[in-house]
Amino acid sequence: MAAIVAIMFVISLLQGGISYAISFGELRGRLPIDLAWLVTTTFYGRFALSAAMAVLSILKHKRALVRSILIVDGFFTLALLSHTSALIGVLLGGAAEAVHALLIDVMLMAVSNILIFSIWYWMIDRPEMGDESRAGEPWQFLFPQRGGSIPHYESWFPQYWDYLFVAFTTSFAFSPTDVLPLTRRAKMLMMLPAAISVVILTGIAGSAINILAGR
């Protein structure tokens, strides 16, 4: 659980960098409408939420911590979508003078996309969560160690880093051939980071590179 809280704090830093560029940095004033107040609010809000999770982790309130992780990751997902819309707005408003800042934000968003959905995958399929038992619940993902009897893997269960791998591959529209989504919920969820990556890398990053090439 401590690793998850640490990852959430990393996401806060990454998204904070994007919010800072929009609210105070080179991208300020380049949106078609003024969203600086909203971005500023979320800029401070995400660090407050991360601090609350850290306190719950230290106090070992596992059930409350799990709920807070779910809420905060949902907040991060909405922020990722709003950042994507904001950077599209920057492109529409003309970003020739701020193209380097735009590319930095694209990189931060790409990493955030991977980390945010790695936590979502872990949340919907977590094999063990403190004292909570999930013995009677179906798996969301089929890992090869679960699919058959493999020597030395009889008691294996996936950890966060296994879901990070799944998030990395799906965020770049690759198919993790050794991990299969089993439920509709997992399949629909895996489509979202791939779609976001297409917009971020193909749409925003591609346009920014074209601006640089045009110079």
N, C-alpha and C positions, 0 to 999 in steps of 0.2 A: 504493500500500500504506500509505503514511503516513496518508492520509485514513481508511482502514479502521481503523487502530489508534486514531486520534483518535475515531472514532465509537464504537468499543468502550469507550473511556474514558468517553465521555458516557453510554453505557448503564450503566456501573458507577456513575456518580454518581446517575443516575435511580433505579436499583434500590437503591442505598445509602440514598437518602432514604426509600424504602418500608420497607426493613429497619429503619432507625433508628426510624421511627414505631412499628413493631411491637415492637421490642426495648426501646427506651428512651423512646419518646414517648407521645403520648396514647392510642395503641391498645394499649399494653402491659397485659397482664392481662385483655383483653377477649375473648380466644379461648377456646373451650370447653375446649381442652387447652393446656398450656404448650409452645409451640414457640419460645420466646425463645432457647433455647440453639442451636437449629438455624439460626434467622435470624441470630443473632450470628456464628456460624461462617461462614455464607455472606457476611455483611457484610464481614468481613476477607478472606475467600478471593477474592472477585471483584477486589479491588484488587491482591492479590498476583499474580493471573493477568494482569491488565492491565499491571502493571509488567513481568512476564516477557515479554509481547508487545512492549512498548516496547524492551526490551533486544535482543530478536531483530531488531526493525526497525532499530535503530541499527547492529547488527553485520552487517546485510544477509544474514542466514541465511533466504533466501526460502522454501525448502522447509519448514524447521522452523516458520517464521512462519505459513505456510498451514495446517499441521496444528494449530498452537496456536489460530489463529482459529476453526477448525472445532470444536475442543474447548471453547473459551471460549464460543462462541455457543450450543453445546449446553447448557452450564452456565447461560447466561442464559435460555435457553428453559425449562429446568426451574425456574429461580427465578421466572420469570414465571407459570408454572402454579401454583407453590406460593404465590405472593403472591395470585393469584386465589382460591385455596382459603382462604387466611388471611382475606382481606377478606370472603368469604362467611361465614366463621365469626364474624367481628366483627359482621356484621349479625344473625346468628342469636343472638348473645350479648347484643344490645342495644347500639346505637351512638348513642343520642340525644345523649349528652354529647360525643361525639367525631366528630360528623357532618362538621365542617369538615375535620378531619384525614383522614377517609375520602375526601372529595371531592378533596383534594390528591393523595392516593395514587392515586386513579382517573386523574387527569390524568397523573401520572408513568407509570403503567402503560400508558396509551394511547400515549404517545410512545415508551416502551420497546418496545411491540409493533411499531410501525412500523419502528424502527431495527433490531431483532433480525431481523425477517424480510427487510428489505432486504439484510442481509448474507447470509442464507440464499440468497436468489435470486441474488445475485452469486456466491456460492460454487458453486452447482450449474451456473451458466451462464457463468462467467467466460470472456471471449473470449481473454484473454491473462493469464498469470500469471508474470511474471518471464521466465525462460528456458524455461518449459514450453510445449510445442506441443500444441494441441487441434484440429489441422486436421481429423482424421478423425472427430471426435466430433459427434453430433447436437446441434442447438440445443435448449435447454429452452424458450425463449421466442422468438416470432416478432415482431420489431420491424418496422415498415413499411420502414425503411431496408434491412432484410435481405430483405424479401419481393419486391422488384422493383428495377429500374434507375432510380434517382432521380438527376438531375443534381447533381453536387458531393458526392454521398454514396457514391461508388464504394468508397472505402476506410474507410467508417464502421464503427465497432464500438461496442457499448454500454459505458458506464462505470458506475461505482457509482451515480451520480445518476439514471440511467435506471431502475435497480432500486429506488431509493428512491421514485420516482414510482409504480412498480407496487405496492410495499408500502403506500404511503399509500392508494391506491385500494382495494386488497383488504382493508386493515385496517378500512375503513369500509363494507365489503360492497358497494362500487361495482365495476363491471366496467370495467377499462381497455380500452375498445373498440379502441384502436389497438395493443394488445399482447396477443397470444394465447399461452396456455400450450400447448406442443406435446406434452409427454410426460405420462404418468400421474404421475410423480414431481412435476412442476411443478404439476399440477392439484391433487393431494392436499395439497401444501404450501401452496397458496394458500387452501385451505379452513380451515386452522388459525387464521391471524390473524383471519379473518372471524368464526370461531366465538368466539374469545377476546374480540373486540370486542363481540360481542352480549352476552356475559356481563358484561363490564366496564361498558359504557355503558348497556345496557338494564336489566340486573339490578342491579348494585351502585350505579351512579350514579343510576338511576331510583329505587331504594329510598331512597337518601340524600336525594334531592330531596323525596321524599314525606315523609320525617321532618321536613325543614325546613318544608315547607308545612303539616304538621300542627301546628307550633308557633304 
